[in-house]
Protein backbone atom coordinates (compact mmCIF):
# COMPACT_ATOMS: atom_id res chain seq x y z
CA UNK A 1 0.00 0.00 0.00
CA UNK A 2 1.19 3.47 -0.85
CA UNK A 3 1.95 5.69 2.18
CA UNK A 4 -1.55 6.77 2.98
CA UNK A 5 -2.39 7.97 6.48
CA UNK A 6 -2.96 11.69 6.75
CA UNK A 7 -3.47 13.29 10.18
CA UNK A 8 -5.40 16.51 10.59
CA UNK A 9 -5.49 18.00 14.07
CA UNK A 10 -8.31 20.48 14.19
CA UNK A 11 -10.38 20.82 11.06
CA UNK A 12 -12.26 19.10 8.24
CA UNK A 13 -10.72 17.59 5.18
CA UNK A 14 -11.38 20.57 2.96
CA UNK A 15 -9.11 22.77 5.10
CA UNK A 16 -6.26 21.14 3.10
CA UNK A 17 -3.98 20.82 6.14
CA UNK A 18 -3.45 17.06 6.22
CA UNK A 19 -0.08 15.45 6.88
CA UNK A 20 1.00 12.14 5.30
CA UNK A 21 1.71 9.15 7.56
CA UNK A 22 1.95 5.41 6.96
CA UNK A 23 -1.19 3.48 7.92
CA UNK A 24 -1.79 -0.09 8.98
CA UNK A 25 -1.63 -2.61 6.15
CA UNK A 26 -4.62 -2.88 3.85
CA UNK A 27 -4.97 -3.75 0.21
CA UNK A 28 -7.86 -3.74 -2.23
CA UNK A 29 -8.68 -5.00 -5.70
CA UNK A 30 -10.17 -1.57 -6.50
CA UNK A 31 -8.17 0.38 -9.06
CA UNK A 32 -8.61 3.61 -7.07
CA UNK A 33 -9.66 4.03 -3.45
CA UNK A 34 -9.62 6.41 -0.50
CA UNK A 35 -11.02 6.21 3.03
CA UNK A 36 -11.17 9.21 5.35
CA UNK A 37 -12.42 10.10 8.80
CA UNK A 38 -14.68 13.07 8.16
CA UNK A 39 -14.29 14.85 11.50
CA UNK A 40 -10.51 14.95 11.61
CA UNK A 41 -9.87 14.73 7.87
CA UNK A 42 -7.50 11.81 8.41
CA UNK A 43 -6.87 9.68 5.36
CA UNK A 44 -6.92 6.14 6.72
CA UNK A 45 -6.18 4.45 3.42
CA UNK A 46 -5.57 5.38 -0.17
CA UNK A 47 -4.65 3.65 -3.42
CA UNK A 48 -4.09 5.66 -6.58
CA UNK A 49 -6.23 8.36 -4.99
CA UNK A 50 -4.88 11.07 -7.30
CA UNK A 51 -5.10 9.00 -10.48
CA UNK A 52 -7.44 10.43 -13.10
CA UNK A 53 -10.45 8.17 -13.64
CA UNK A 54 -13.88 8.21 -15.29
CA UNK A 55 -16.48 9.14 -12.68
CA UNK A 56 -19.53 7.42 -14.19
CA UNK A 57 -22.61 8.24 -12.10
CA UNK A 58 -20.57 9.15 -9.02
CA UNK A 59 -20.29 12.66 -10.46
CA UNK A 60 -24.06 13.00 -9.93
CA UNK A 61 -23.03 14.09 -6.43
CA UNK A 62 -21.71 17.28 -8.06
CA UNK A 63 -25.06 17.81 -9.79
CA UNK A 64 -26.85 17.35 -6.46
CA UNK A 65 -24.46 19.80 -4.80
CA UNK A 66 -25.39 22.49 -7.33
CA UNK A 67 -29.11 21.87 -6.81
CA UNK A 68 -28.82 21.87 -3.00
CA UNK A 69 -26.86 25.11 -3.11
CA UNK A 70 -29.58 26.76 -5.18
CA UNK A 71 -32.20 25.51 -2.70
CA UNK A 72 -30.26 26.81 0.29
CA UNK A 73 -29.87 30.20 -1.34
CA UNK A 74 -33.63 30.39 -1.86
CA UNK A 75 -33.37 30.61 -5.65
CA UNK A 76 -35.13 27.27 -6.03
CA UNK A 77 -37.69 25.36 -3.96
CA UNK A 78 -38.52 21.68 -3.64
CA UNK A 79 -42.03 22.40 -4.95
CA UNK A 80 -40.88 24.22 -8.08
CA UNK A 81 -41.46 22.34 -11.33
CA UNK A 82 -39.11 22.09 -14.28
CA UNK A 83 -40.01 21.18 -17.89
CA UNK A 84 -38.84 18.03 -19.66
CA UNK A 85 -37.18 18.79 -23.01
CA UNK A 86 -36.74 16.33 -25.83
CA UNK A 87 -33.02 16.26 -25.00
CA UNK A 88 -33.78 15.13 -21.46
CA UNK A 89 -36.46 12.67 -22.53
CA UNK A 90 -34.33 10.82 -25.06
CA UNK A 91 -31.17 10.51 -22.92
CA UNK A 92 -29.83 6.95 -22.63
CA UNK A 93 -28.65 4.87 -19.69
CA UNK A 94 -30.26 4.70 -16.26
CA UNK A 95 -33.53 6.64 -16.15
CA UNK A 96 -36.19 8.10 -13.95
CA UNK A 97 -38.51 7.81 -16.99
CA UNK A 98 -39.56 11.44 -17.24
CA UNK A 99 -42.36 12.26 -19.68
CA UNK A 100 -41.72 14.53 -22.65
CA UNK A 101 -43.33 17.95 -22.15
CA UNK A 102 -44.24 17.31 -18.51
CA UNK A 103 -43.27 19.61 -15.63
CA UNK A 104 -41.73 17.71 -12.72
CA UNK A 105 -41.26 18.78 -9.10
CA UNK A 106 -37.69 19.52 -8.10
CA UNK A 107 -37.94 17.15 -5.13
CA UNK A 108 -38.99 14.30 -7.42
CA UNK A 109 -36.07 15.08 -9.71
CA UNK A 110 -33.67 15.04 -6.75
CA UNK A 111 -34.91 11.58 -5.80
CA UNK A 112 -34.68 10.58 -9.45
CA UNK A 113 -31.00 11.56 -9.49
CA UNK A 114 -29.98 10.18 -6.09
CA UNK A 115 -32.09 7.04 -5.71
CA UNK A 116 -32.77 6.02 -9.31
CA UNK A 117 -29.55 7.44 -10.81
CA UNK A 118 -31.65 8.96 -13.57
CA UNK A 119 -29.62 10.52 -16.36
CA UNK A 120 -32.84 12.10 -17.63
CA UNK A 121 -33.50 13.74 -14.24
CA UNK A 122 -29.97 15.18 -14.30
CA UNK A 123 -30.58 16.82 -17.67
CA UNK A 124 -33.93 18.29 -16.56
CA UNK A 125 -32.25 19.85 -13.52
CA UNK A 126 -29.26 21.08 -15.53
CA UNK A 127 -31.46 22.75 -18.14
CA UNK A 128 -33.72 24.18 -15.45
CA UNK A 129 -30.84 25.76 -13.57
CA UNK A 130 -28.59 26.89 -16.44
CA UNK A 131 -30.58 26.74 -19.67
CA UNK A 132 -28.48 24.02 -21.27
CA UNK A 133 -26.57 21.02 -19.95
CA UNK A 134 -23.35 22.46 -21.39
CA UNK A 135 -23.84 25.75 -19.51
CA UNK A 136 -24.59 23.78 -16.35
CA UNK A 137 -21.36 21.79 -16.76
CA UNK A 138 -19.41 25.04 -17.10
CA UNK A 139 -20.97 26.43 -13.91
CA UNK A 140 -20.40 23.13 -12.14
CA UNK A 141 -16.71 23.04 -13.05
CA UNK A 142 -16.25 26.57 -11.75
CA UNK A 143 -17.91 25.66 -8.45
CA UNK A 144 -15.96 22.41 -8.11
CA UNK A 145 -12.68 24.32 -8.48
CA UNK A 146 -13.83 26.68 -5.73
CA UNK A 147 -14.42 23.64 -3.51
CA UNK A 148 -10.87 22.43 -4.13
CA UNK A 149 -11.54 19.77 -6.77
CA UNK A 150 -8.58 20.76 -8.89
CA UNK A 151 -8.21 17.40 -10.66
CA UNK A 152 -11.83 17.25 -11.82
CA UNK A 153 -13.46 18.18 -15.12
CA UNK A 154 -17.13 17.50 -15.82
CA UNK A 155 -18.67 17.61 -19.29
CA UNK A 156 -22.25 16.74 -18.37
CA UNK A 157 -24.65 16.44 -15.43
CA UNK A 158 -24.98 12.65 -15.35
CA UNK A 159 -21.48 11.21 -15.67
CA UNK A 160 -22.19 9.96 -19.21
CA UNK A 161 -18.89 8.71 -20.68
CA UNK A 162 -16.73 11.40 -22.23
CA UNK A 163 -12.91 11.40 -22.44
CA UNK A 164 -12.88 14.89 -20.91
CA UNK A 165 -15.20 13.94 -18.03
CA UNK A 166 -13.01 12.76 -15.15
CA UNK A 167 -12.09 13.14 -11.50
CA UNK A 168 -10.02 11.38 -8.80
CA UNK A 169 -10.95 9.39 -5.72
CA UNK A 170 -9.55 12.18 -3.55
CA UNK A 171 -11.57 14.88 -5.30
CA UNK A 172 -14.77 12.85 -5.03
CA UNK A 173 -14.17 12.29 -1.31
CA UNK A 174 -13.67 16.03 -0.86
CA UNK A 175 -16.94 16.67 -2.69
CA UNK A 176 -18.78 14.10 -0.55
CA UNK A 177 -17.50 15.72 2.65
CA UNK A 178 -18.56 19.15 1.46
CA UNK A 179 -22.05 18.00 0.54
CA UNK A 180 -22.57 16.27 3.90
CA UNK A 181 -21.21 19.29 5.77
CA UNK A 182 -22.88 22.02 3.74
CA UNK A 183 -26.35 20.50 3.27
CA UNK A 184 -27.33 18.32 6.25
CA UNK A 185 -30.97 19.22 5.62
CA UNK A 186 -30.90 17.48 2.23
CA UNK A 187 -28.53 14.60 2.95
CA UNK A 188 -31.41 12.29 3.97
CA UNK A 189 -32.27 11.63 0.31
CA UNK A 190 -29.15 9.48 0.05
CA UNK A 191 -30.42 6.99 2.64
CA UNK A 192 -33.83 6.48 1.06
CA UNK A 193 -33.99 2.93 -0.28
CA UNK A 194 -36.61 3.30 -3.03
CA UNK A 195 -38.57 5.81 -5.07
CA UNK A 196 -41.58 5.38 -7.31
CA UNK A 197 -42.18 7.74 -10.22
CA UNK A 198 -44.68 7.35 -13.04
CA UNK A 199 -45.71 4.02 -11.54
CA UNK A 200 -42.18 2.62 -11.75
CA UNK A 201 -40.54 1.70 -8.45
CA UNK A 202 -36.75 1.60 -8.37
CA UNK A 203 -34.48 0.75 -5.47
CA UNK A 204 -31.45 2.73 -4.38
CA UNK A 205 -28.41 1.25 -6.12
CA UNK A 206 -26.13 1.67 -3.09
CA UNK A 207 -25.71 -1.95 -1.88
CA UNK A 208 -24.46 -0.97 1.58
CA UNK A 209 -27.78 0.66 2.51
CA UNK A 210 -29.21 -2.84 2.87
CA UNK A 211 -26.46 -4.30 5.08
CA UNK A 212 -27.39 -2.75 8.43
CA UNK A 213 -23.87 -1.41 8.98
CA UNK A 214 -24.55 2.30 9.53
CA UNK A 215 -24.15 3.41 5.90
CA UNK A 216 -26.48 6.24 4.88
CA UNK A 217 -25.14 7.30 1.44
CA UNK A 218 -24.05 8.12 -1.24
CA UNK A 219 -23.73 7.14 -4.93
CA UNK A 220 -22.83 4.23 -7.17
CA UNK A 221 -21.30 4.41 -10.62
CA UNK A 222 -20.60 2.07 -13.48
CA UNK A 223 -19.42 2.30 -17.06
CA UNK A 224 -17.35 -0.09 -19.12
CA UNK A 225 -14.37 2.23 -18.97
CA UNK A 226 -14.61 2.99 -15.25
CA UNK A 227 -15.67 -0.38 -13.86
CA UNK A 228 -17.86 -0.44 -10.78
CA UNK A 229 -17.51 2.40 -8.28
CA UNK A 230 -19.08 3.72 -5.11
CA UNK A 231 -18.95 6.80 -2.93
CA UNK A 232 -20.09 5.52 0.47
CA UNK A 233 -20.43 7.11 3.88
CA UNK A 234 -21.66 5.93 7.22
CA UNK A 235 -21.58 6.72 10.90
CA UNK A 236 -20.76 4.46 13.82
CA UNK A 237 -20.11 5.55 17.42
CA UNK A 238 -20.24 9.19 16.23
CA UNK A 239 -17.44 8.57 13.71
CA UNK A 240 -18.37 9.27 10.10
CA UNK A 241 -16.20 7.69 7.43
CA UNK A 242 -16.25 8.62 3.75
CA UNK A 243 -14.98 6.17 1.14
CA UNK A 244 -14.53 6.21 -2.63
CA UNK A 245 -13.70 3.08 -4.63
CA UNK A 246 -13.63 2.62 -8.38
CA UNK A 247 -12.52 0.13 -11.00
CA UNK A 248 -14.04 -2.95 -9.38
CA UNK A 249 -14.90 -5.89 -11.65
CA UNK A 250 -18.58 -6.44 -10.81
CA UNK A 251 -21.47 -5.45 -8.53
CA UNK A 252 -20.73 -8.12 -5.93
CA UNK A 253 -17.10 -7.06 -5.64
CA UNK A 254 -18.22 -3.44 -5.26
CA UNK A 255 -20.53 -4.35 -2.37
CA UNK A 256 -18.16 -6.71 -0.57
CA UNK A 257 -14.96 -4.69 -1.00
CA UNK A 258 -16.66 -1.45 0.07
CA UNK A 259 -18.06 -3.06 3.20
CA UNK A 260 -14.68 -4.59 4.06
CA UNK A 261 -12.80 -1.29 3.75
CA UNK A 262 -15.33 0.63 5.86
CA UNK A 263 -15.38 -2.04 8.57
CA UNK A 264 -11.58 -1.94 8.68
CA UNK A 265 -11.63 1.82 9.16
CA UNK A 266 -14.08 1.66 12.04
CA UNK A 267 -12.26 -1.23 13.69
CA UNK A 268 -8.62 -0.19 13.43
CA UNK A 269 -8.85 3.54 14.19
CA UNK A 270 -10.45 5.83 16.72
CA UNK A 271 -10.61 9.57 17.36
CA UNK A 272 -8.93 11.03 20.44
CA UNK A 273 -9.72 14.50 21.75
CA UNK A 274 -6.49 15.79 23.26
CA UNK A 275 -7.47 19.37 24.10
CA UNK A 276 -10.66 21.38 23.90
CA UNK A 277 -10.68 24.78 22.22
CA UNK A 278 -9.51 27.35 24.76
CA UNK A 279 -8.23 24.73 27.21
CA UNK A 280 -5.04 25.71 29.09
CA UNK A 281 -2.25 23.43 27.94
CA UNK A 282 0.73 24.85 29.86
CA UNK A 283 2.31 28.18 30.84
CA UNK A 284 5.52 30.11 30.25
CA UNK A 285 7.42 32.48 32.57
CA UNK A 286 7.27 36.16 31.61
CA UNK A 287 10.27 38.51 31.92
CA UNK A 288 9.42 42.01 33.16
CA UNK A 289 5.70 41.24 33.20
CA UNK A 290 3.05 42.24 35.72
CA UNK A 291 2.20 38.52 35.87
CA UNK A 292 4.95 35.97 36.43
CA UNK A 293 3.56 33.51 33.85
CA UNK A 294 1.31 33.51 30.80
CA UNK A 295 -1.07 30.57 30.19
CA UNK A 296 -0.98 28.84 26.81
CA UNK A 297 -3.99 27.50 24.95
CA UNK A 298 -5.09 26.01 21.63
CA UNK A 299 -7.51 28.07 19.56
CA UNK A 300 -9.37 25.04 18.19
CA UNK A 301 -10.12 21.58 19.48
CA UNK A 302 -7.25 19.17 18.94
CA UNK A 303 -8.62 15.79 17.91
CA UNK A 304 -6.52 13.17 16.15
CA UNK A 305 -7.29 9.86 14.52
CA UNK A 306 -4.88 7.13 15.61
CA UNK A 307 -4.61 3.38 15.57
CA UNK A 308 -4.86 2.02 19.09
CA UNK A 309 -1.12 1.29 19.16
CA UNK A 310 -0.25 4.80 17.97
CA UNK A 311 -2.38 6.29 20.75
CA UNK A 312 -0.65 4.13 23.35
CA UNK A 313 2.80 5.36 22.27
CA UNK A 314 1.89 8.97 21.55
CA UNK A 315 4.14 11.69 23.01
CA UNK A 316 3.32 15.38 23.43
CA UNK A 317 6.11 17.94 23.88
CA UNK A 318 6.06 21.72 24.41
CA UNK A 319 8.58 23.64 22.28
CA UNK A 320 9.17 27.29 23.23
CA UNK A 321 11.72 30.02 23.85
CA UNK A 322 11.50 30.89 27.53
CA UNK A 323 11.03 33.26 29.28
CA UNK A 324 8.74 35.46 27.18
CA UNK A 325 9.42 39.19 27.36
CA UNK A 326 6.51 41.44 28.32
CA UNK A 327 4.28 42.89 27.04
CA UNK A 328 2.41 39.82 25.78
CA UNK A 329 -0.71 40.25 23.67
CA UNK A 330 -3.62 37.87 24.08
CA UNK A 331 -3.63 35.45 21.15
CA UNK A 332 0.08 35.86 20.40
CA UNK A 333 1.73 32.63 19.23
CA UNK A 334 4.30 31.75 21.87
CA UNK A 335 4.97 28.01 21.56
CA UNK A 336 4.32 24.82 19.64
CA UNK A 337 2.78 21.57 20.77
CA UNK A 338 4.64 18.70 19.09
CA UNK A 339 2.82 15.37 18.78
CA UNK A 340 4.66 12.21 17.78
CA UNK A 341 3.73 8.53 17.52
CA UNK A 342 5.04 5.45 15.66
CA UNK A 343 4.42 5.63 11.89
CA UNK A 344 2.97 9.11 12.34
CA UNK A 345 4.47 12.23 10.82
CA UNK A 346 5.21 14.75 13.55
CA UNK A 347 2.32 17.15 14.01
CA UNK A 348 2.94 20.67 15.31
CA UNK A 349 0.11 22.78 16.70
CA UNK A 350 0.54 26.46 17.65
CA UNK A 351 -0.05 27.52 21.25
CA UNK A 352 -1.15 31.07 21.95
CA UNK A 353 -1.37 33.33 24.98
CA UNK A 354 -4.77 33.01 26.59
CA UNK A 355 -4.37 36.31 28.49
CA UNK A 356 -2.66 39.64 28.10
CA UNK A 357 0.39 40.39 30.27
CA UNK A 358 1.34 44.05 30.66
CA UNK A 359 4.95 45.17 31.02
CA UNK A 360 6.04 46.24 34.51
CA UNK A 361 6.35 49.92 35.26
CA UNK A 362 9.71 51.70 35.58
CA UNK A 363 10.25 50.83 39.27
CA UNK A 364 9.34 47.21 38.64
CA UNK A 365 11.78 46.96 35.78
CA UNK A 366 14.54 48.56 37.89
CA UNK A 367 13.90 46.06 40.67
CA UNK A 368 13.98 43.17 38.21
CA UNK A 369 17.25 44.42 36.73
CA UNK A 370 18.78 44.74 40.19
CA UNK A 371 17.68 41.21 41.06
CA UNK A 372 19.23 39.97 37.85
CA UNK A 373 22.57 41.62 38.68
CA UNK A 374 22.59 40.28 42.23
CA UNK A 375 21.24 36.76 41.72
CA UNK A 376 21.62 36.07 38.00
CA UNK A 377 19.02 35.07 35.49
CA UNK A 378 16.26 32.74 36.64
CA UNK A 379 16.39 29.10 35.65
CA UNK A 380 14.14 29.01 32.59
CA UNK A 381 14.71 25.45 31.46
CA UNK A 382 11.28 23.98 30.79
CA UNK A 383 10.56 20.25 30.84
CA UNK A 384 8.52 18.70 28.09
CA UNK A 385 4.80 18.86 28.64
CA UNK A 386 3.16 15.72 29.98
CA UNK A 387 1.40 13.65 27.32
CA UNK A 388 -2.13 14.86 26.85
CA UNK A 389 -4.89 12.52 27.92
CA UNK A 390 -7.66 11.43 25.62
CA UNK A 391 -11.06 12.76 26.52
C-alpha positions in Angstrom: 0.0 0.0 0.0 1.2 3.5 -0.8 2.0 5.7 2.2 -1.5 6.8 3.0 -2.4 8.0 6.5 -3.0 11.7 6.8 -3.5 13.3 10.2 -5.4 16.5 10.6 -5.5 18.0 14.1 -8.3 20.5 14.2 -10.4 20.8 11.1 -12.3 19.1 8.2 -10.7 17.6 5.2 -11.4 20.6 3.0 -9.1 22.8 5.1 -6.3 21.1 3.1 -4.0 20.8 6.1 -3.4 17.1 6.2 -0.1 15.5 6.9 1.0 12.1 5.3 1.7 9.2 7.6 1.9 5.4 7.0 -1.2 3.5 7.9 -1.8 -0.1 9.0 -1.6 -2.6 6.2 -4.6 -2.9 3.8 -5.0 -3.8 0.2 -7.9 -3.7 -2.2 -8.7 -5.0 -5.7 -10.2 -1.6 -6.5 -8.2 0.4 -9.1 -8.6 3.6 -7.1 -9.7 4.0 -3.4 -9.6 6.4 -0.5 -11.0 6.2 3.0 -11.2 9.2 5.4 -12.4 10.1 8.8 -14.7 13.1 8.2 -14.3 14.8 11.5 -10.5 14.9 11.6 -9.9 14.7 7.9 -7.5 11.8 8.4 -6.9 9.7 5.4 -6.9 6.1 6.7 -6.2 4.4 3.4 -5.6 5.4 -0.2 -4.7 3.6 -3.4 -4.1 5.7 -6.6 -6.2 8.4 -5.0 -4.9 11.1 -7.3 -5.1 9.0 -10.5 -7.4 10.4 -13.1 -10.4 8.2 -13.6 -13.9 8.2 -15.3 -16.5 9.1 -12.7 -19.5 7.4 -14.2 -22.6 8.2 -12.1 -20.6 9.1 -9.0 -20.3 12.7 -10.5 -24.1 13.0 -9.9 -23.0 14.1 -6.4 -21.7 17.3 -8.1 -25.1 17.8 -9.8 -26.9 17.3 -6.5 -24.5 19.8 -4.8 -25.4 22.5 -7.3 -29.1 21.9 -6.8 -28.8 21.9 -3.0 -26.9 25.1 -3.1 -29.6 26.8 -5.2 -32.2 25.5 -2.7 -30.3 26.8 0.3 -29.9 30.2 -1.3 -33.6 30.4 -1.9 -33.4 30.6 -5.6 -35.1 27.3 -6.0 -37.7 25.4 -4.0 -38.5 21.7 -3.6 -42.0 22.4 -4.9 -40.9 24.2 -8.1 -41.5 22.3 -11.3 -39.1 22.1 -14.3 -40.0 21.2 -17.9 -38.8 18.0 -19.7 -37.2 18.8 -23.0 -36.7 16.3 -25.8 -33.0 16.3 -25.0 -33.8 15.1 -21.5 -36.5 12.7 -22.5 -34.3 10.8 -25.1 -31.2 10.5 -22.9 -29.8 7.0 -22.6 -28.6 4.9 -19.7 -30.3 4.7 -16.3 -33.5 6.6 -16.2 -36.2 8.1 -13.9 -38.5 7.8 -17.0 -39.6 11.4 -17.2 -42.4 12.3 -19.7 -41.7 14.5 -22.7 -43.3 17.9 -22.2 -44.2 17.3 -18.5 -43.3 19.6 -15.6 -41.7 17.7 -12.7 -41.3 18.8 -9.1 -37.7 19.5 -8.1 -37.9 17.2 -5.1 -39.0 14.3 -7.4 -36.1 15.1 -9.7 -33.7 15.0 -6.7 -34.9 11.6 -5.8 -34.7 10.6 -9.4 -31.0 11.6 -9.5 -30.0 10.2 -6.1 -32.1 7.0 -5.7 -32.8 6.0 -9.3 -29.6 7.4 -10.8 -31.7 9.0 -13.6 -29.6 10.5 -16.4 -32.8 12.1 -17.6 -33.5 13.7 -14.2 -30.0 15.2 -14.3 -30.6 16.8 -17.7 -33.9 18.3 -16.6 -32.3 19.8 -13.5 -29.3 21.1 -15.5 -31.5 22.7 -18.1 -33.7 24.2 -15.5 -30.8 25.8 -13.6 -28.6 26.9 -16.4 -30.6 26.7 -19.7 -28.5 24.0 -21.3 -26.6 21.0 -19.9 -23.3 22.5 -21.4 -23.8 25.7 -19.5 -24.6 23.8 -16.3 -21.4 21.8 -16.8 -19.4 25.0 -17.1 -21.0 26.4 -13.9 -20.4 23.1 -12.1 -16.7 23.0 -13.0 -16.3 26.6 -11.7 -17.9 25.7 -8.4 -16.0 22.4 -8.1 -12.7 24.3 -8.5 -13.8 26.7 -5.7 -14.4 23.6 -3.5 -10.9 22.4 -4.1 -11.5 19.8 -6.8 -8.6 20.8 -8.9 -8.2 17.4 -10.7 -11.8 17.3 -11.8 -13.5 18.2 -15.1 -17.1 17.5 -15.8 -18.7 17.6 -19.3 -22.3 16.7 -18.4 -24.7 16.4 -15.4 -25.0 12.6 -15.3 -21.5 11.2 -15.7 -22.2 10.0 -19.2 -18.9 8.7 -20.7 -16.7 11.4 -22.2 -12.9 11.4 -22.4 -12.9 14.9 -20.9 -15.2 13.9 -18.0 -13.0 12.8 -15.2 -12.1 13.1 -11.5 -10.0 11.4 -8.8 -10.9 9.4 -5.7 -9.6 12.2 -3.5 -11.6 14.9 -5.3 -14.8 12.8 -5.0 -14.2 12.3 -1.3 -13.7 16.0 -0.9 -16.9 16.7 -2.7 -18.8 14.1 -0.6 -17.5 15.7 2.6 -18.6 19.1 1.5 -22.0 18.0 0.5 -22.6 16.3 3.9 -21.2 19.3 5.8 -22.9 22.0 3.7 -26.3 20.5 3.3 -27.3 18.3 6.3 -31.0 19.2 5.6 -30.9 17.5 2.2 -28.5 14.6 3.0 -31.4 12.3 4.0 -32.3 11.6 0.3 -29.1 9.5 0.0 -30.4 7.0 2.6 -33.8 6.5 1.1 -34.0 2.9 -0.3 -36.6 3.3 -3.0 -38.6 5.8 -5.1 -41.6 5.4 -7.3 -42.2 7.7 -10.2 -44.7 7.4 -13.0 -45.7 4.0 -11.5 -42.2 2.6 -11.7 -40.5 1.7 -8.4 -36.8 1.6 -8.4 -34.5 0.8 -5.5 -31.5 2.7 -4.4 -28.4 1.3 -6.1 -26.1 1.7 -3.1 -25.7 -1.9 -1.9 -24.5 -1.0 1.6 -27.8 0.7 2.5 -29.2 -2.8 2.9 -26.5 -4.3 5.1 -27.4 -2.8 8.4 -23.9 -1.4 9.0 -24.6 2.3 9.5 -24.1 3.4 5.9 -26.5 6.2 4.9 -25.1 7.3 1.4 -24.1 8.1 -1.2 -23.7 7.1 -4.9 -22.8 4.2 -7.2 -21.3 4.4 -10.6 -20.6 2.1 -13.5 -19.4 2.3 -17.1 -17.4 -0.1 -19.1 -14.4 2.2 -19.0 -14.6 3.0 -15.2 -15.7 -0.4 -13.9 -17.9 -0.4 -10.8 -17.5 2.4 -8.3 -19.1 3.7 -5.1 -19.0 6.8 -2.9 -20.1 5.5 0.5 -20.4 7.1 3.9 -21.7 5.9 7.2 -21.6 6.7 10.9 -20.8 4.5 13.8 -20.1 5.5 17.4 -20.2 9.2 16.2 -17.4 8.6 13.7 -18.4 9.3 10.1 -16.2 7.7 7.4 -16.2 8.6 3.7 -15.0 6.2 1.1 -14.5 6.2 -2.6 -13.7 3.1 -4.6 -13.6 2.6 -8.4 -12.5 0.1 -11.0 -14.0 -3.0 -9.4 -14.9 -5.9 -11.7 -18.6 -6.4 -10.8 -21.5 -5.4 -8.5 -20.7 -8.1 -5.9 -17.1 -7.1 -5.6 -18.2 -3.4 -5.3 -20.5 -4.4 -2.4 -18.2 -6.7 -0.6 -15.0 -4.7 -1.0 -16.7 -1.4 0.1 -18.1 -3.1 3.2 -14.7 -4.6 4.1 -12.8 -1.3 3.8 -15.3 0.6 5.9 -15.4 -2.0 8.6 -11.6 -1.9 8.7 -11.6 1.8 9.2 -14.1 1.7 12.0 -12.3 -1.2 13.7 -8.6 -0.2 13.4 -8.9 3.5 14.2 -10.5 5.8 16.7 -10.6 9.6 17.4 -8.9 11.0 20.4 -9.7 14.5 21.7 -6.5 15.8 23.3 -7.5 19.4 24.1 -10.7 21.4 23.9 -10.7 24.8 22.2 -9.5 27.3 24.8 -8.2 24.7 27.2 -5.0 25.7 29.1 -2.2 23.4 27.9 0.7 24.8 29.9 2.3 28.2 30.8 5.5 30.1 30.3 7.4 32.5 32.6 7.3 36.2 31.6 10.3 38.5 31.9 9.4 42.0 33.2 5.7 41.2 33.2 3.0 42.2 35.7 2.2 38.5 35.9 5.0 36.0 36.4 3.6 33.5 33.8 1.3 33.5 30.8 -1.1 30.6 30.2 -1.0 28.8 26.8 -4.0 27.5 25.0 -5.1 26.0 21.6 -7.5 28.1 19.6 -9.4 25.0 18.2 -10.1 21.6 19.5 -7.3 19.2 18.9 -8.6 15.8 17.9 -6.5 13.2 16.1 -7.3 9.9 14.5 -4.9 7.1 15.6 -4.6 3.4 15.6 -4.9 2.0 19.1 -1.1 1.3 19.2 -0.3 4.8 18.0 -2.4 6.3 20.8 -0.6 4.1 23.4 2.8 5.4 22.3 1.9 9.0 21.6 4.1 11.7 23.0 3.3 15.4 23.4 6.1 17.9 23.9 6.1 21.7 24.4 8.6 23.6 22.3 9.2 27.3 23.2 11.7 30.0 23.9 11.5 30.9 27.5 11.0 33.3 29.3 8.7 35.5 27.2 9.4 39.2 27.4 6.5 41.4 28.3 4.3 42.9 27.0 2.4 39.8 25.8 -0.7 40.2 23.7 -3.6 37.9 24.1 -3.6 35.5 21.2 0.1 35.9 20.4 1.7 32.6 19.2 4.3 31.7 21.9 5.0 28.0 21.6 4.3 24.8 19.6 2.8 21.6 20.8 4.6 18.7 19.1 2.8 15.4 18.8 4.7 12.2 17.8 3.7 8.5 17.5 5.0 5.5 15.7 4.4 5.6 11.9 3.0 9.1 12.3 4.5 12.2 10.8 5.2 14.8 13.5 2.3 17.2 14.0 2.9 20.7 15.3 0.1 22.8 16.7 0.5 26.5 17.6 0.0 27.5 21.2 -1.2 31.1 21.9 -1.4 33.3 25.0 -4.8 33.0 26.6 -4.4 36.3 28.5 -2.7 39.6 28.1 0.4 40.4 30.3 1.3 44.0 30.7 4.9 45.2 31.0 6.0 46.2 34.5 6.4 49.9 35.3 9.7 51.7 35.6 10.3 50.8 39.3 9.3 47.2 38.6 11.8 47.0 35.8 14.5 48.6 37.9 13.9 46.1 40.7 14.0 43.2 38.2 17.3 44.4 36.7 18.8 44.7 40.2 17.7 41.2 41.1 19.2 40.0 37.9 22.6 41.6 38.7 22.6 40.3 42.2 21.2 36.8 41.7 21.6 36.1 38.0 19.0 35.1 35.5 16.3 32.7 36.6 16.4 29.1 35.7 14.1 29.0 32.6 14.7 25.4 31.5 11.3 24.0 30.8 10.6 20.3 30.8 8.5 18.7 28.1 4.8 18.9 28.6 3.2 15.7 30.0 1.4 13.7 27.3 -2.1 14.9 26.9 -4.9 12.5 27.9 -7.7 11.4 25.6 -11.1 12.8 26.5 
